[in-house]
Amino acid sequence: MFTFEFKAKAAKEVEKLPPQIRRRILKKLKFYSSQKNPLKFAERLRDRSFGEFRFRIGDYRALFDVENHKIIILKVGHRKDIYKDC
């Protein structure tokens, strides 16, 4: 089983989201982390400057790295904006 944690920037991004979307994202991240192999739901990113993997949660994306059964959420945002800032 995996655990997940948010980097400070990602936590702020999640807090800014509307409550309904925030709940949906957190629920999906809990589901992914409870799976035996959550990476089967993830896609590896080509450009590693954004992170190593991404989860797709509707129109939103969660970019993350994995370290010792820990999913470290680096960035959360809408799919049209998520890859612009890095």
GIJO-V609532 format. One record per residue. N is the residue number from 1. BURIAL is + if it has 24 or more other ideal C-beta (glycine too) atoms within 12 Angstrom, else -. Layout:
n = {N & N}
burial = {BURIAL & BURIAL}
This chain:
n = {1 & 2 & 3 & 4 & 5 & 6 & 7 & 8 & 9 & 10 & 11 & 12 & 13 & 14 & 15 & 16 & 17 & 18 & 19 & 20 & 21 & 22 & 23 & 24 & 25 & 26 & 27 & 28 & 29 & 30 & 31 & 32 & 33 & 34 & 35 & 36 & 37 & 38 & 39 & 40 & 41 & 42 & 43 & 44 & 45 & 46 & 47 & 48 & 49 & 50 & 51 & 52 & 53 & 54 & 55 & 56 & 57 & 58 & 59 & 60 & 61 & 62 & 63 & 64 & 65 & 66 & 67 & 68 & 69 & 70 & 71 & 72 & 73 & 74 & 75 & 76 & 77 & 78 & 79 & 80 & 81 & 82 & 83 & 84 & 85 & 86}
burial = {- & + & - & + & - & + & - & - & - & + & - & - & + & + & - & - & + & - & - & - & - & - & - & - & + & + & - & + & + & - & - & + & + & - & - & - & - & + & - & - & + & + & - & - & + & - & - & - & - & + & + & - & + & + & + & - & + & - & - & + & + & + & + & + & + & + & - & - & - & - & + & + & + & + & + & + & + & - & - & - & - & + & - & - & - & -}
